[in-house]
Amino acid sequence: MRIIAWNCNMAFRKKAELLLEYNPDILVISECENPGALKFPAPTRQPDSVIWHGDKPHKGLGIFAYNGYKLKLLPVHEPAFQTILPLVVKRERKSFNLFAVWANNPSDKKNQYVGQVWQAIHRYDAIIKNTRTIFAGDFNSNTIWDKPKRIGNHSDVVRVLSEKKIKSTYHHHHKQVQGKEEHPSFYLYRHLDKPYHLDYCFASNDLLKKMTHVEIGTHKQWCAYSDHTPLLVDFEI
């Protein structure tokens, strides 16, 4: 199974073919337009299942499934976390929980970025399991911006997920330390000299053991399309 998370910087309908060349099973796309505007030009492959949420028709969170995978939004979805979506992903007899993330809520001034993830983890605590669970998307956060006196910073999120046996695939695979990542996933104003790591895929230990590859796109390849680069993760499931 291949998951790709990407903040596409809007107009995904014009960029989808770029990701489909990698034959994904699941796409988590931040800043994506709503399905009514998603008229993919031919010969772009159509997804088997789509879920979208957002308060702006041109800029929300879209999840797309291919190769027989199906998506279902869980009824416990809290509207306050509209761009952190609890989903079940199924194909045949296999399933897992996917929390698709775009940490962005300007109306919540105190918690508009990683604070949204922190709140969602606690809101959905009853359904966050230590098996077959994935969090993926644009977290808009990094340990380098931790405020020590603030509860719910990036390091707190990493710690609480780790306590639930859910860990970052990138950091595990590439043996990286939070806040000292060698591979950026975001370039401020698309400038090569302003790199940050903001995009993550966390997976429960049982899935982590089946992970085979983690890749982050390069500035050279993706800066013409977005200030973020895609995060690609492969699992043998």
N, C-alpha and C positions, 0 to 999 in steps of 0.2 A: 504494500500500500504506500502510495506517495501523497504526502500533504505538502502543499505550498501555501505560505502566508505572505501576503503582499499588500502594502498600502499603495494603491495604484495612482493616487493623486487625481482621482476622478476620471470620467470618460472611459470606464473599463471596456465598454463595447468596442472601442477602437484599439484596445490593447490585449484583449483576451487571447488572441492567436499567439502572442508572444509566449504565454505560459503554457498553452495547449501543446506546443512543440515538445514539452517535457512530459507529456502523457500523465497528468496528475489524476488522482482519484478524488481528492478533496481540495478545493480552493477556499481560502479564507481571505476575502478581499475587503480591505478598509477603503473608505472614501469612494464607495461604489454607488452608482445610480440605481434607482429602484427598477424592478423587473419590467415595469411598463415602458421604460426607456431603453431597456436592454435588447435592442434589435441587432443581434450580431450579423454582420455582413457575411455573405457566402464567401468561402466554404467553411466558415468557422463552425466547429462541432458544437452541437447543442447539449447542454447538461441534462442529466437524467432527473435531477432534483435541485430545487433552488429555494433558499430561505433568505429573506432580506428584512432588515429593520433599520429605521432611522426617522428623524423628524424633518429632514430635508430631502426632497425627491431626487436630488442630484448627488447626494453625499450621505451614504449610510454604510452599513455592514452587510456584505453579501457572502453567502456560503453556497458553493456549487459542487455537486457530486457527479461523478462520471463512472463509467465501467461497471454499471449495475448497483452502485451504492445509492442509498436513499437516506434522506434527512427528515427528522421530525423535531420540531420545537417542543420542548417539554412544557407542560401546562403550568409549572411553577415559575415560569419566566416572570421576572419582576420588571414592570415598565420603567422603573427608575434607573435600571441598568439596561437600557434598550440596546446598547451596542456591546453588551457582554451576554451572549446568548447560550443558554444551556440546551444542547441538542443530543439526540440519539442518532448515531450513524449505523446503518444496517446494510448487510449484503448477505443474502441467503441466511444461514444460521448464525452468522457472526455479527457482533454489535459492540459498540463502545460509546462512552459518553464523550462528547466534544464540547468544550466551552470556547466558543469563538469570541475573540477579543478585539475590540477597537476601543482603547481606553481614552475616551474623549467625551466630556460633558461640561461645556463652558458654563452651564447654568449652576453647576455646583463648584463654586469658587475654591472651596477648601479641598475638594477631592476630585477635581476634574480629570486627573490623569490616573496615576497608579492608585490613588485613593479609591477610584471606582472598582479596581480589581480587588483591593483589600476588602471593601464592603461586600462585593459579590461573593467572595470566598466564604465569608461568614453567613451571608444570606442563604447560600446554597450548600451549607455545610452538610446537611442531611443526605444530599445526593452526590457529593464529591467522594468518590470511593478510591481506595488505594489500589484498585485493579481496573484495567481497561479504561483509563481516563486520560484525556489530553486537553491542555489549554494551549491555544495557538492564536497568534495575531500580533497586532501593533499595541504594545503595552505603553508606549510613550514614556518609558522610564528606564533608569539605570541607577545602580548603586552610587555612582559618582554624585548624584543629586540628593542623596539621603540627607534629611534633617534629623539629627540625633534625637531631638526631643519630640519629634512627631511620630505618633503611632500610626503604622500603616504605610511606611515608606517602602521602597523597592526591596530592601534587604528583609524587611518583615514579611513581605509577600513570598519571597524565596524561601525564607525559614519555615513559614507555616505550610507551604506546599511540600517542602522536604519532610516535615513531620508527618505528612500524609503519604509519604513515599512517592512523591511526584517531583521530578527533577527536570532541569533544562537539558534538552537533547543536545543543543549546541555545546554547552559547557562540558557535558559528559563526554561527548564524542571527540571534541578537540582539546580536552583537558585544559579548559580555560577557567579563570577566576572571575567572578562577577565584578564588573567595574574595570577590568583590565583586558577586555576582549581584543583579539588581534584582527577580527573581521567586522568592520562596521556594517550596519544595515540601513543607515540614514546619513545623509549629507545635508547639513543646514544650507539652505538656498542653493542646493545642488553643488556646493563648492567642495572640491576634493580635499581641501585643507580644513574642513569642519566636519570630521566624521564622528558618529556616535553609534552605539549598539542599542536599538530600541525594540527590536522584534524578536519574539521568542516562541518556542514550542516546548512546553513542559509535558512530560509523559510519566505515567505510573511505572513502577519498576518492572512489572511484567512486560510492558510494551518496550521499555528502555532496553531490555535484554534482547529484544527482537529488532532493534534499530540497526540499520546497516550503513547508513550514509546521511551526512548533514552537510548542506552546502548553502553559502550565502552569495548572492549575485555581486558582481563587481560594479564599481562606479562607471567604468568605461562602457559596460554593456547596457546599463539601465538608466543612466542620468538623463537621457533624452526623454524618458517616459515618466519619471517620478523622482522625488527626493529620497525615496526608500528603495531598497533592493529586495528581491524576493528571498525568503527563507524556505529551503526545500529539505524535507526529511523523509527518508525511506524506512519502512518497517517490513519485515517478513511475516506478514499476517494476511 
